Amino acid sequence: MKRIGWGAEASAWRDPETECVYKLFEVHPNSALGKKLFIERHGDGEYRAIHSNASLDDTLEKLALPHEAGACPTEIVGLTETGDYLIAKQPLCAPFADFEEDRRRACDLIRAVTPRYSLGREIHIFWVAGEA
């Protein structure tokens, strides 16, 4: 396995034989697992997207939604034997050739829209089963 990246939530690894990408989400001592966004009101008509710790259920839902929307297929492998990591498998994904272009294509694929007003960070909204 070759490490191809890491972020605030997970480290990404690629199996050179199968080209499959695996993501390892660390389970923290407080049982937090990844990050989630929530919208917080800041004054009259102003909102911000804020990161907070996610639970196992939050992270499983977040991994399932893009899959259900038609983005990169994602499989939940499970927890490691030690319980330290949640493993997700993305058999049809590959490292970014051009991050901005890949993100644009992914947004087009799932018909995501970007709000016209700022939430403090770039947000893309898409619908699954009739819900944003």
Secondary structure by P-SEA (a helix, b strand, c coil): cccccccccbbbbbcccccbbbbbbbbccccccbbbbbbbbccccccccccccccaaaaaaaaaaaaaacccccccccccccccbbbbbbccccccccaaaaaaaaaaaabbbbbccccccbbbbbbccccc
